[in-house]
Amino acid sequence: MTLTLDFLINKTDQKILFVGIGNVLKSDDGVGVFISNRIKEKSTIQKLTVEVSIENYIGKINAINPDVLILIDCVDFGKKPGYYNLIPANELKDYTLNTHNISLKRISELFKMPVYILGIQPKSIDFGEELSETVLNAVHEILEITNH
């Protein structure tokens, strides 16, 4: 069975921490931040926005100690803009991340809990503060799942 975001959210016995990553000044690269700022927290869901400096939050994330960590970021899957997928961090080697000094796969090795990447295919990572329409459509789908 493939792990899906919907399945994970509905496992009420697990505490999930969503971490929003990205550069909000580079269009769709800010999608992780955009989503994390809009996730509604509840007893099993927490959120943290780190923008481009996840390495500065390793201690804080480990102190929160969720059952599952989901890093939300722009990922080049080589698919159509707006495509998104939830994948284990150790499977990231085949995909490109746009604005990190250190890879999310490497960062994920510093956490105690299982780490997944909620990757969203960008349309543009040019300078600008707006998300593209196709990425924004994916954002709405993701938020409907996380916030229901």
N, CA, C and O atoms as a GROMACS GRO file, in nm:
protein
  592
    1MET      N    1   0.084  -0.119   0.000
    1MET     CA    2   0.000   0.000   0.000
    1MET      C    3   0.088   0.125   0.000
    1MET      O    4   0.184   0.133   0.077
    2THR      N    5   0.058   0.219  -0.082
    2THR     CA    6   0.131   0.345  -0.088
    2THR      C    7   0.080   0.436   0.022
    2THR      O    8  -0.041   0.451   0.041
    3LEU      N    9   0.173   0.497   0.093
    3LEU     CA   10   0.136   0.592   0.197
    3LEU      C   11   0.088   0.720   0.131
    3LEU      O   12   0.159   0.778   0.048
    4THR      N   13  -0.031   0.764   0.166
    4THR     CA   14  -0.083   0.889   0.112
    4THR      C   15  -0.100   0.989   0.225
    4THR      O   16  -0.109   0.952   0.342
    5LEU      N   17  -0.106   1.114   0.190
    5LEU     CA   18  -0.126   1.220   0.287
    5LEU      C   19  -0.257   1.200   0.362
    5LEU      O   20  -0.263   1.214   0.484
    6ASP      N   21  -0.362   1.166   0.289
    6ASP     CA   22  -0.493   1.144   0.350
    6ASP      C   23  -0.488   1.032   0.453
    6ASP      O   24  -0.541   1.046   0.562
    7PHE      N   25  -0.423   0.921   0.418
    7PHE     CA   26  -0.410   0.807   0.509
    7PHE      C   27  -0.336   0.849   0.636
    7PHE      O   28  -0.377   0.817   0.747
    8LEU      N   29  -0.226   0.920   0.618
    8LEU     CA   30  -0.143   0.961   0.730
    8LEU      C   31  -0.217   1.056   0.824
    8LEU      O   32  -0.210   1.040   0.946
    9ILE      N   33  -0.288   1.152   0.769
    9ILE     CA   34  -0.362   1.249   0.848
    9ILE      C   35  -0.471   1.180   0.930
    9ILE      O   36  -0.498   1.220   1.044
   10ASN      N   37  -0.533   1.078   0.874
   10ASN     CA   38  -0.644   1.012   0.941
   10ASN      C   39  -0.602   0.907   1.042
   10ASN      O   40  -0.687   0.844   1.105
   11LYS      N   41  -0.472   0.886   1.059
   11LYS     CA   42  -0.423   0.798   1.165
   11LYS      C   43  -0.417   0.880   1.292
   11LYS      O   44  -0.315   0.942   1.322
   12THR      N   45  -0.525   0.882   1.367
   12THR     CA   46  -0.539   0.973   1.480
   12THR      C   47  -0.442   0.943   1.594
   12THR      O   48  -0.428   1.026   1.685
   13ASP      N   49  -0.377   0.830   1.593
   13ASP     CA   50  -0.286   0.796   1.702
   13ASP      C   51  -0.146   0.853   1.681
   13ASP      O   52  -0.061   0.838   1.769
   14GLN      N   53  -0.120   0.918   1.569
   14GLN     CA   54   0.014   0.970   1.540
   14GLN      C   55   0.015   1.122   1.538
   14GLN      O   56  -0.071   1.186   1.478
   15LYS      N   57   0.115   1.179   1.606
   15LYS     CA   58   0.135   1.324   1.600
   15LYS      C   59   0.224   1.356   1.482
   15LYS      O   60   0.333   1.299   1.467
   16ILE      N   61   0.177   1.446   1.398
   16ILE     CA   62   0.247   1.483   1.276
   16ILE      C   63   0.293   1.628   1.287
   16ILE      O   64   0.217   1.716   1.327
   17LEU      N   65   0.419   1.652   1.250
   17LEU     CA   66   0.470   1.788   1.241
   17LEU      C   67   0.497   1.818   1.095
   17LEU      O   68   0.578   1.752   1.030
   18PHE      N   69   0.428   1.920   1.043
   18PHE     CA   70   0.452   1.969   0.908
   18PHE      C   71   0.552   2.083   0.916
   18PHE      O   72   0.536   2.174   0.997
   19VAL      N   73   0.655   2.078   0.832
   19VAL     CA   74   0.757   2.183   0.830
   19VAL      C   75   0.760   2.244   0.689
   19VAL      O   76   0.787   2.175   0.591
   20GLY      N   77   0.732   2.374   0.682
   20GLY     CA   78   0.728   2.444   0.555
   20GLY      C   79   0.864   2.501   0.519
   20GLY      O   80   0.924   2.577   0.596
   21ILE      N   81   0.913   2.463   0.401
   21ILE     CA   82   1.046   2.501   0.354
   21ILE      C   83   1.032   2.574   0.221
   21ILE      O   84   0.946   2.541   0.140
   22GLY      N   85   1.119   2.673   0.198
   22GLY     CA   86   1.123   2.737   0.068
   22GLY      C   87   1.157   2.884   0.076
   22GLY      O   88   1.160   2.945   0.182
   23ASN      N   89   1.182   2.939  -0.041
   23ASN     CA   90   1.216   3.080  -0.056
   23ASN      C   91   1.093   3.152  -0.110
   23ASN      O   92   1.056   3.134  -0.227
   24VAL      N   93   1.030   3.234  -0.027
   24VAL     CA   94   0.906   3.302  -0.066
   24VAL      C   95   0.928   3.411  -0.170
   24VAL      O   96   0.832   3.467  -0.223
   25LEU      N   97   1.053   3.442  -0.201
   25LEU     CA   98   1.082   3.542  -0.303
   25LEU      C   99   1.108   3.481  -0.440
   25LEU      O  100   1.142   3.551  -0.535
   26LYS      N  101   1.093   3.348  -0.450
   26LYS     CA  102   1.119   3.279  -0.577
   26LYS      C  103   0.996   3.199  -0.621
   26LYS      O  104   1.003   3.078  -0.641
   27SER      N  105   0.886   3.269  -0.637
   27SER     CA  106   0.761   3.212  -0.689
   27SER      C  107   0.726   3.080  -0.622
   27SER      O  108   0.708   3.074  -0.501
   28ASP      N  109   0.714   2.973  -0.702
   28ASP     CA  110   0.667   2.844  -0.652
   28ASP      C  111   0.760   2.779  -0.551
   28ASP      O  112   0.720   2.684  -0.483
   29ASP      N  113   0.883   2.826  -0.540
   29ASP     CA  114   0.973   2.770  -0.439
   29ASP      C  115   0.921   2.798  -0.298
   29ASP      O  116   0.960   2.730  -0.204
   30GLY      N  117   0.835   2.896  -0.283
   30GLY     CA  118   0.777   2.928  -0.153
   30GLY      C  119   0.655   2.846  -0.116
   30GLY      O  120   0.590   2.875  -0.016
   31VAL      N  121   0.622   2.745  -0.195
   31VAL     CA  122   0.499   2.670  -0.173
   31VAL      C  123   0.496   2.601  -0.036
   31VAL      O  124   0.390   2.593   0.026
   32GLY      N  125   0.607   2.551   0.012
   32GLY     CA  126   0.609   2.485   0.143
   32GLY      C  127   0.574   2.581   0.255
   32GLY      O  128   0.501   2.545   0.348
   33VAL      N  129   0.627   2.702   0.247
   33VAL     CA  130   0.597   2.806   0.346
   33VAL      C  131   0.450   2.846   0.336
   33VAL      O  132   0.383   2.860   0.438
   34PHE      N  133   0.401   2.864   0.214
   34PHE     CA  134   0.262   2.901   0.191
   34PHE      C  135   0.168   2.800   0.257
   34PHE      O  136   0.072   2.838   0.324
   35ILE      N  137   0.196   2.671   0.237
   35ILE     CA  138   0.111   2.566   0.293
   35ILE      C  139   0.122   2.563   0.445
   35ILE      O  140   0.020   2.561   0.514
   36SER      N  141   0.244   2.563   0.498
   36SER     CA  142   0.258   2.550   0.644
   36SER      C  143   0.194   2.667   0.717
   36SER      O  144   0.144   2.650   0.828
   37ASN      N  145   0.195   2.784   0.657
   37ASN     CA  146   0.130   2.899   0.720
   37ASN      C  147  -0.021   2.886   0.724
   37ASN      O  148  -0.087   2.961   0.796
   38ARG      N  149  -0.078   2.793   0.648
   38ARG     CA  150  -0.223   2.778   0.639
   38ARG      C  151  -0.275   2.647   0.697
   38ARG      O  152  -0.396   2.625   0.699
   39ILE      N  153  -0.188   2.562   0.742
   39ILE     CA  154  -0.233   2.437   0.805
   39ILE      C  155  -0.293   2.471   0.941
   39ILE      O  156  -0.237   2.550   1.018
   40LYS      N  157  -0.407   2.411   0.970
   40LYS     CA  158  -0.472   2.433   1.099
   40LYS      C  159  -0.420   2.329   1.198
   40LYS      O  160  -0.429   2.208   1.175
   41GLU      N  161  -0.364   2.379   1.307
   41GLU     CA  162  -0.313   2.287   1.409
   41GLU      C  163  -0.428   2.226   1.487
   41GLU      O  164  -0.532   2.288   1.507
   42LYS      N  165  -0.408   2.104   1.530
   42LYS     CA  166  -0.501   2.035   1.619
   42LYS      C  167  -0.421   1.939   1.704
   42LYS      O  168  -0.298   1.942   1.699
   43SER      N  169  -0.485   1.856   1.781
   43SER     CA  170  -0.411   1.773   1.876
   43SER      C  171  -0.308   1.682   1.810
   43SER      O  172  -0.204   1.653   1.869
   44THR      N  173  -0.334   1.639   1.689
   44THR     CA  174  -0.240   1.547   1.622
   44THR      C  175  -0.158   1.615   1.513
   44THR      O  176  -0.073   1.551   1.451
   45ILE      N  177  -0.183   1.743   1.489
   45ILE     CA  178  -0.111   1.812   1.381
   45ILE      C  179  -0.050   1.943   1.433
   45ILE      O  180  -0.120   2.028   1.489
   46GLN      N  181   0.080   1.955   1.413
   46GLN     CA  182   0.151   2.079   1.444
   46GLN      C  183   0.219   2.127   1.317
   46GLN      O  184   0.234   2.052   1.220
   47LYS      N  185   0.262   2.253   1.319
   47LYS     CA  186   0.330   2.308   1.202
   47LYS      C  187   0.444   2.397   1.246
   47LYS      O  188   0.444   2.452   1.356
   48LEU      N  189   0.541   2.410   1.158
   48LEU     CA  190   0.657   2.494   1.182
   48LEU      C  191   0.702   2.545   1.045
   48LEU      O  192   0.717   2.468   0.951
   49THR      N  193   0.725   2.675   1.036
   49THR     CA  194   0.772   2.734   0.910
   49THR      C  195   0.919   2.770   0.927
   49THR      O  196   0.954   2.847   1.017
   50VAL      N  197   1.005   2.715   0.840
   50VAL     CA  198   1.150   2.738   0.854
   50VAL      C  199   1.210   2.812   0.735
   50VAL      O  200   1.327   2.851   0.739
   51GLU      N  201   1.132   2.834   0.631
   51GLU     CA  202   1.178   2.897   0.506
   51GLU      C  203   1.302   2.825   0.455
   51GLU      O  204   1.297   2.704   0.432
   52VAL      N  205   1.414   2.895   0.436
   52VAL     CA  206   1.531   2.831   0.373
   52VAL      C  207   1.633   2.779   0.475
   52VAL      O  208   1.740   2.733   0.435
   53SER      N  209   1.604   2.786   0.603
   53SER     CA  210   1.705   2.747   0.703
   53SER      C  211   1.662   2.633   0.793
   53SER      O  212   1.664   2.647   0.915
   54ILE      N  213   1.625   2.520   0.735
   54ILE     CA  214   1.584   2.407   0.817
   54ILE      C  215   1.695   2.361   0.911
   54ILE      O  216   1.669   2.311   1.020
   55GLU      N  217   1.820   2.377   0.868
   55GLU     CA  218   1.931   2.332   0.953
   55GLU      C  219   1.934   2.404   1.088
   55GLU      O  220   1.990   2.351   1.184
   56ASN      N  221   1.874   2.522   1.097
   56ASN     CA  222   1.868   2.595   1.223
   56ASN      C  223   1.758   2.544   1.317
   56ASN      O  224   1.749   2.589   1.431
   57TYR      N  225   1.676   2.453   1.269
   57TYR     CA  226   1.562   2.405   1.346
   57TYR      C  227   1.572   2.257   1.385
   57TYR      O  228   1.477   2.201   1.438
   58ILE      N  229   1.685   2.195   1.360
   58ILE     CA  230   1.699   2.051   1.388
   58ILE      C  231   1.671   2.022   1.536
   58ILE      O  232   1.595   1.931   1.567
   59GLY      N  233   1.732   2.098   1.625
   59GLY     CA  234   1.711   2.078   1.768
   59GLY      C  235   1.566   2.098   1.809
   59GLY      O  236   1.512   2.021   1.888
   60LYS      N  237   1.504   2.203   1.756
   60LYS     CA  238   1.364   2.231   1.789
   60LYS      C  239   1.272   2.119   1.742
   60LYS      O  240   1.182   2.077   1.814
   61ILE      N  241   1.295   2.071   1.620
   61ILE     CA  242   1.210   1.964   1.566
   61ILE      C  243   1.228   1.837   1.650
   61ILE      O  244   1.129   1.770   1.681
   62ASN      N  245   1.351   1.803   1.685
   62ASN     CA  246   1.373   1.685   1.769
   62ASN      C  247   1.313   1.702   1.908
   62ASN      O  248   1.269   1.605   1.968
   63ALA      N  249   1.311   1.826   1.960
   63ALA     CA  250   1.249   1.852   2.090
   63ALA      C  251   1.097   1.838   2.083
   63ALA      O  252   1.035   1.789   2.178
   64ILE      N  253   1.036   1.880   1.973
   64ILE     CA  254   0.892   1.862   1.954
   64ILE      C  255   0.861   1.712   1.950
   64ILE      O  256   0.758   1.667   2.000
   65ASN      N  257   0.950   1.636   1.888
   65ASN     CA  258   0.945   1.489   1.884
   65ASN      C  259   0.812   1.433   1.833
   65ASN      O  260   0.746   1.357   1.904
   66PRO      N  261   0.772   1.470   1.711
   66PRO     CA  262   0.648   1.413   1.656
   66PRO      C  263   0.669   1.266   1.620
   66PRO      O  264   0.782   1.218   1.613
   67ASP      N  265   0.560   1.195   1.598
   67ASP     CA  266   0.570   1.056   1.551
   67ASP      C  267   0.615   1.052   1.406
   67ASP      O  268   0.686   0.961   1.364
   68VAL      N  269   0.572   1.153   1.330
   68VAL     CA  270   0.605   1.162   1.188
   68VAL      C  271   0.638   1.307   1.154
   68VAL      O  272   0.571   1.400   1.200
   69LEU      N  273   0.742   1.325   1.075
   69LEU     CA  274   0.782   1.458   1.029
   69LEU      C  275   0.758   1.465   0.879
   69LEU      O  276   0.805   1.380   0.804
   70ILE      N  277   0.684   1.568   0.835
   70ILE     CA  278   0.659   1.588   0.692
   70ILE      C  279   0.717   1.724   0.653
   70ILE      O  280   0.671   1.828   0.698
   71LEU      N  281   0.819   1.720   0.567
   71LEU     CA  282   0.881   1.841   0.516
   71LEU      C  283   0.811   1.879   0.386
   71LEU      O  284   0.806   1.799   0.292
   72ILE      N  285   0.757   1.999   0.380
   72ILE     CA  286   0.683   2.045   0.262
   72ILE      C  287   0.775   2.135   0.182
   72ILE      O  288   0.826   2.235   0.233
   73ASP      N  289   0.796   2.100   0.055
   73ASP     CA  290   0.890   2.177  -0.025
   73ASP      C  291   0.860   2.161  -0.173
   73ASP      O  292   0.791   2.068  -0.216
   74CYS      N  293   0.914   2.252  -0.249
   74CYS     CA  294   0.912   2.248  -0.394
   74CYS      C  295   1.014   2.141  -0.438
   74CYS      O  296   1.130   2.146  -0.395
   75VAL      N  297   0.973   2.047  -0.521
   75VAL     CA  298   1.062   1.941  -0.570
   75VAL      C  299   1.042   1.926  -0.720
   75VAL      O  300   0.929   1.923  -0.768
   76ASP      N  301   1.153   1.916  -0.793
   76ASP     CA  302   1.144   1.892  -0.937
   76ASP      C  303   1.137   1.742  -0.963
   76ASP      O  304   1.239   1.673  -0.966
   77PHE      N  305   1.014   1.693  -0.981
   77PHE     CA  306   0.991   1.552  -1.010
   77PHE      C  307   1.003   1.524  -1.160
   77PHE      O  308   1.002   1.408  -1.202
   78GLY      N  309   1.014   1.631  -1.240
   78GLY     CA  310   1.011   1.613  -1.384
   78GLY      C  311   0.869   1.589  -1.433
   78GLY      O  312   0.849   1.529  -1.539
   79LYS      N  313   0.771   1.634  -1.358
   79LYS     CA  314   0.629   1.615  -1.392
   79LYS      C  315   0.566   1.751  -1.424
   79LYS      O  316   0.635   1.853  -1.427
   80LYS      N  317   0.435   1.749  -1.449
   80LYS     CA  318   0.363   1.873  -1.476
   80LYS      C  319   0.356   1.959  -1.350
   80LYS      O  320   0.347   1.906  -1.240
   81PRO      N  321   0.362   2.093  -1.366
   81PRO     CA  322   0.349   2.182  -1.250
   81PRO      C  323   0.222   2.151  -1.171
   81PRO      O  324   0.115   2.127  -1.228
   82GLY      N  325   0.236   2.152  -1.039
   82GLY     CA  326   0.123   2.123  -0.952
   82GLY      C  327   0.117   1.978  -0.907
   82GLY      O  328   0.045   1.945  -0.813
   83TYR      N  329   0.192   1.890  -0.974
   83TYR     CA  330   0.199   1.750  -0.930
   83TYR      C  331   0.257   1.750  -0.789
   83TYR      O  332   0.351   1.824  -0.760
   84TYR      N  333   0.202   1.667  -0.703
   84TYR     CA  334   0.261   1.653  -0.569
   84TYR      C  335   0.260   1.508  -0.527
   84TYR      O  336   0.180   1.427  -0.574
   85ASN      N  337   0.352   1.476  -0.436
   85ASN     CA  338   0.366   1.338  -0.390
   85ASN      C  339   0.426   1.339  -0.251
   85ASN      O  340   0.507   1.425  -0.217
   86LEU      N  341   0.385   1.243  -0.171
   86LEU     CA  342   0.441   1.222  -0.038
   86LEU      C  343   0.535   1.103  -0.047
   86LEU      O  344   0.491   0.991  -0.075
   87ILE      N  345   0.663   1.126  -0.025
   87ILE     CA  346   0.762   1.020  -0.039
   87ILE      C  347   0.854   1.014   0.083
   87ILE      O  348   0.882   1.117   0.145
   88PRO      N  349   0.900   0.895   0.118
   88PRO     CA  350   0.999   0.885   0.225
   88PRO      C  351   1.125   0.964   0.187
   88PRO      O  352   1.167   0.962   0.071
   89ALA      N  353   1.183   1.032   0.284
   89ALA     CA  354   1.299   1.117   0.257
   89ALA      C  355   1.414   1.040   0.194
   89ALA      O  356   1.491   1.096   0.116
   90ASN      N  357   1.428   0.913   0.228
   90ASN     CA  358   1.540   0.836   0.173
   90ASN      C  359   1.523   0.804   0.024
   90ASN      O  360   1.615   0.750  -0.037
   91GLU      N  361   1.410   0.836  -0.033
   91GLU     CA  362   1.387   0.816  -0.176
   91GLU      C  363   1.412   0.943  -0.258
   91GLU      O  364   1.387   0.944  -0.378
   92LEU      N  365   1.460   1.049  -0.196
   92LEU     CA  366   1.478   1.177  -0.264
   92LEU      C  367   1.592   1.182  -0.364
   92LEU      O  368   1.599   1.277  -0.442
   93LYS      N  369   1.680   1.087  -0.365
   93LYS     CA  370   1.801   1.095  -0.446
   93LYS      C  371   1.776   1.121  -0.594
   93LYS      O  372   1.862   1.176  -0.663
   94ASP      N  373   1.660   1.084  -0.644
   94ASP     CA  374   1.631   1.101  -0.786
   94ASP      C  375   1.569   1.236  -0.821
   94ASP      O  376   1.541   1.262  -0.938
   95TYR      N  377   1.547   1.321  -0.721
   95TYR     CA  378   1.477   1.446  -0.746
   95TYR      C  379   1.563   1.566  -0.708
   95TYR      O  380   1.654   1.556  -0.626
   96THR      N  381   1.532   1.680  -0.768
   96THR     CA  382   1.609   1.802  -0.744
   96THR      C  383   1.534   1.894  -0.650
   96THR      O  384   1.414   1.917  -0.665
   97LEU      N  385   1.606   1.946  -0.552
   97LEU     CA  386   1.553   2.049  -0.462
   97LEU      C  387   1.621   2.179  -0.500
   97LEU      O  388   1.740   2.179  -0.534
   98ASN      N  389   1.550   2.286  -0.495
   98ASN     CA  390   1.600   2.407  -0.558
   98ASN      C  391   1.686   2.501  -0.476
   98ASN      O  392   1.780   2.558  -0.530
   99THR      N  393   1.658   2.520  -0.349
   99THR     CA  394   1.723   2.632  -0.280
   99THR      C  395   1.787   2.593  -0.148
   99THR      O  396   1.788   2.673  -0.054
  100HIS      N  397   1.842   2.474  -0.138
  100HIS     CA  398   1.898   2.433  -0.010
  100HIS      C  399   2.048   2.417  -0.018
  100HIS      O  400   2.102   2.370  -0.118
  101ASN      N  401   2.114   2.458   0.089
  101ASN     CA  402   2.258   2.437   0.099
  101ASN      C  403   2.290   2.293   0.133
  101ASN      O  404   2.398   2.243   0.102
  102ILE      N  405   2.196   2.226   0.196
  102ILE     CA  406   2.212   2.087   0.233
  102ILE      C  407   2.087   2.013   0.188
  102ILE      O  408   1.977   2.066   0.196
  103SER      N  409   2.103   1.891   0.141
  103SER     CA  410   1.988   1.818   0.087
  103SER      C  411   1.893   1.776   0.198
  103SER      O  412   1.936   1.751   0.311
  104LEU      N  413   1.766   1.767   0.166
  104LEU     CA  414   1.667   1.723   0.264
  104LEU      C  415   1.692   1.578   0.302
  104LEU      O  416   1.662   1.538   0.415
  105LYS      N  417   1.745   1.499   0.210
  105LYS     CA  418   1.776   1.361   0.244
  105LYS      C  419   1.882   1.358   0.354
  105LYS      O  420   1.868   1.282   0.450
  106ARG      N  421   1.985   1.439   0.341
  106ARG     CA  422   2.092   1.445   0.442
  106ARG      C  423   2.036   1.499   0.574
  106ARG      O  424   2.066   1.445   0.680
  107ILE      N  425   1.957   1.605   0.567
  107ILE     CA  426   1.895   1.662   0.687
  107ILE      C  427   1.808   1.558   0.757
  107ILE      O  428   1.809   1.548   0.879
  108SER      N  429   1.732   1.480   0.680
  108SER     CA  430   1.640   1.383   0.739
  108SER      C  431   1.711   1.280   0.825
  108SER      O  432   1.651   1.222   0.916
  109GLU      N  433   1.838   1.257   0.798
  109GLU     CA  434   1.915   1.160   0.876
  109GLU      C  435   1.944   1.212   1.018
  109GLU      O  436   1.987   1.134   1.103
  110LEU      N  437   1.920   1.340   1.044
  110LEU     CA  438   1.946   1.398   1.175
  110LEU      C  439   1.824   1.396   1.267
  110LEU      O  440   1.830   1.443   1.381
  111PHE      N  441   1.714   1.342   1.218
  111PHE     CA  442   1.592   1.334   1.297
  111PHE      C  443   1.569   1.194   1.348
  111PHE      O  444   1.610   1.096   1.286
  112LYS      N  445   1.502   1.186   1.464
  112LYS     CA  446   1.477   1.058   1.531
  112LYS      C  447   1.355   0.985   1.474
  112LYS      O  448   1.344   0.863   1.488
  113MET      N  449   1.266   1.059   1.412
  113MET     CA  450   1.138   1.004   1.368
  113MET      C  451   1.138   0.981   1.216
  113MET      O  452   1.225   1.032   1.146
  114PRO      N  453   1.040   0.903   1.166
  114PRO     CA  454   1.029   0.887   1.020
  114PRO      C  455   1.005   1.022   0.954
  114PRO      O  456   0.927   1.104   1.002
  115VAL      N  457   1.075   1.044   0.841
  115VAL     CA  458   1.066   1.171   0.770
  115VAL      C  459   1.014   1.146   0.628
  115VAL      O  460   1.064   1.060   0.556
  116TYR      N  461   0.912   1.224   0.591
  116TYR     CA  462   0.856   1.221   0.457
  116TYR      C  463   0.869   1.359   0.396
  116TYR      O  464   0.873   1.460   0.466
  117ILE      N  465   0.874   1.361   0.265
  117ILE     CA  466   0.876   1.487   0.190
  117ILE      C  467   0.744   1.497   0.115
  117ILE      O  468   0.708   1.409   0.037
  118LEU      N  469   0.672   1.606   0.139
  118LEU     CA  470   0.556   1.639   0.058
  118LEU      C  471   0.609   1.736  -0.046
  118LEU      O  472   0.619   1.856  -0.021
  119GLY      N  473   0.641   1.683  -0.162
  119GLY     CA  474   0.701   1.762  -0.269
  119GLY      C  475   0.597   1.809  -0.368
  119GLY      O  476   0.508   1.734  -0.406
  120ILE      N  477   0.609   1.934  -0.411
  120ILE     CA  478   0.518   1.992  -0.509
  120ILE      C  479   0.601   2.040  -0.628
  120ILE      O  480   0.697   2.115  -0.612
  121GLN      N  481   0.563   1.995  -0.746
  121GLN     CA  482   0.633   2.032  -0.869
  121GLN      C  483   0.608   2.180  -0.901
  121GLN      O  484   0.492   2.220  -0.916
  122PRO      N  485   0.713   2.261  -0.912
  122PRO     CA  486   0.695   2.402  -0.944
  122PRO      C  487   0.673   2.425  -1.093
  122PRO      O  488   0.709   2.341  -1.176
  123LYS      N  489   0.614   2.538  -1.125
  123LYS     CA  490   0.609   2.586  -1.263
  123LYS      C  491   0.723   2.683  -1.285
  123LYS      O  492   0.788   2.682  -1.389
  124SER      N  493   0.747   2.769  -1.184
  124SER     CA  494   0.851   2.872  -1.195
  124SER      C  495   0.917   2.894  -1.060
  124SER      O  496   0.851   2.896  -0.956
  125ILE      N  497   1.049   2.909  -1.063
  125ILE     CA  498   1.121   2.949  -0.942
  125ILE      C  499   1.196   3.080  -0.968
  125ILE      O  500   1.299   3.109  -0.906
  126ASP      N  501   1.142   3.157  -1.062
  126ASP     CA  502   1.198   3.290  -1.090
  126ASP      C  503   1.161   3.384  -0.975
  126ASP      O  504   1.073   3.352  -0.894
  127PHE      N  505   1.228   3.498  -0.968
  127PHE     CA  506   1.196   3.594  -0.863
  127PHE      C  507   1.053   3.641  -0.876
  127PHE      O  508   1.006   3.673  -0.985
  128GLY      N  509   0.984   3.646  -0.764
  128GLY     CA  510   0.845   3.686  -0.757
  128GLY      C  511   0.784   3.627  -0.632
  128GLY      O  512   0.834   3.526  -0.581
  129GLU      N  513   0.678   3.688  -0.582
  129GLU     CA  514   0.619   3.644  -0.456
  129GLU      C  515   0.488   3.569  -0.475
  129GLU      O  516   0.427   3.529  -0.376
  130GLU      N  517   0.443   3.550  -0.597
  130GLU     CA  518   0.316   3.483  -0.622
  130GLU      C  519   0.338   3.338  -0.664
  130GLU      O  520   0.432   3.307  -0.737
  131LEU      N  521   0.250   3.249  -0.618
  131LEU     CA  522   0.252   3.111  -0.665
  131LEU      C  523   0.180   3.105  -0.800
  131LEU      O  524   0.085   3.180  -0.823
  132SER      N  525   0.224   3.015  -0.887
  132SER     CA  526   0.156   2.997  -1.016
  132SER      C  527   0.019   2.933  -0.991
  132SER      O  528  -0.004   2.870  -0.888
  133GLU      N  529  -0.069   2.950  -1.087
  133GLU     CA  530  -0.206   2.901  -1.072
  133GLU      C  531  -0.210   2.748  -1.054
  133GLU      O  532  -0.286   2.698  -0.972
  134THR      N  533  -0.130   2.675  -1.130
  134THR     CA  534  -0.133   2.529  -1.119
  134THR      C  535  -0.082   2.482  -0.983
  134THR      O  536  -0.134   2.386  -0.927
  135VAL      N  537   0.020   2.549  -0.930
  135VAL     CA  538   0.070   2.513  -0.797
  135VAL      C  539  -0.032   2.552  -0.691
  135VAL      O  540  -0.052   2.479  -0.594
  136LEU      N  541  -0.096   2.666  -0.708
  136LEU     CA  542  -0.199   2.709  -0.614
  136LEU      C  543  -0.316   2.610  -0.610
  136LEU      O  544  -0.373   2.586  -0.503
  137ASN      N  545  -0.351   2.552  -0.724
  137ASN     CA  546  -0.456   2.449  -0.726
  137ASN      C  547  -0.415   2.328  -0.642
  137ASN      O  548  -0.497   2.273  -0.569
  138ALA      N  549  -0.288   2.288  -0.653
  138ALA     CA  550  -0.238   2.176  -0.572
  138ALA      C  551  -0.241   2.212  -0.424
  138ALA      O  552  -0.275   2.129  -0.340
  139VAL      N  553  -0.205   2.336  -0.392
  139VAL     CA  554  -0.208   2.384  -0.253
  139VAL      C  555  -0.348   2.367  -0.195
  139VAL      O  556  -0.362   2.320  -0.082
  140HIS      N  557  -0.449   2.406  -0.269
  140HIS     CA  558  -0.588   2.395  -0.221
  140HIS      C  559  -0.625   2.250  -0.194
  140HIS      O  560  -0.691   2.221  -0.094
  141GLU      N  561  -0.583   2.159  -0.281
  141GLU     CA  562  -0.610   2.016  -0.259
  141GLU      C  563  -0.541   1.968  -0.131
  141GLU      O  564  -0.602   1.898  -0.050
  142ILE      N  565  -0.415   2.005  -0.114
  142ILE     CA  566  -0.339   1.962   0.003
  142ILE      C  567  -0.400   2.018   0.132
  142ILE      O  568  -0.414   1.945   0.230
  143LEU      N  569  -0.438   2.145   0.130
  143LEU     CA  570  -0.497   2.205   0.250
  143LEU      C  571  -0.634   2.145   0.281
  143LEU      O  572  -0.672   2.136   0.398
  144GLU      N  573  -0.707   2.104   0.181
  144GLU     CA  574  -0.835   2.038   0.205
  144GLU      C  575  -0.812   1.907   0.281
  144GLU      O  576  -0.891   1.871   0.369
  145ILE      N  577  -0.706   1.836   0.247
  145ILE     CA  578  -0.673   1.710   0.316
  145ILE      C  579  -0.626   1.739   0.458
  145ILE      O  580  -0.674   1.676   0.553
  146THR      N  581  -0.533   1.832   0.474
  146THR     CA  582  -0.474   1.855   0.606
  146THR      C  583  -0.568   1.923   0.703
  146THR      O  584  -0.558   1.903   0.824
  147ASN      N  585  -0.659   2.004   0.651
  147ASN     CA  586  -0.744   2.084   0.739
  147ASN      C  587  -0.886   2.030   0.757
  147ASN      O  588  -0.969   2.096   0.820
  148HIS      N  589  -0.916   1.913   0.704
  148HIS     CA  590  -1.054   1.864   0.720
  148HIS      C  591  -1.078   1.803   0.855
  148HIS      O  592  -1.189   1.757   0.884
   0.00000   0.00000   0.00000
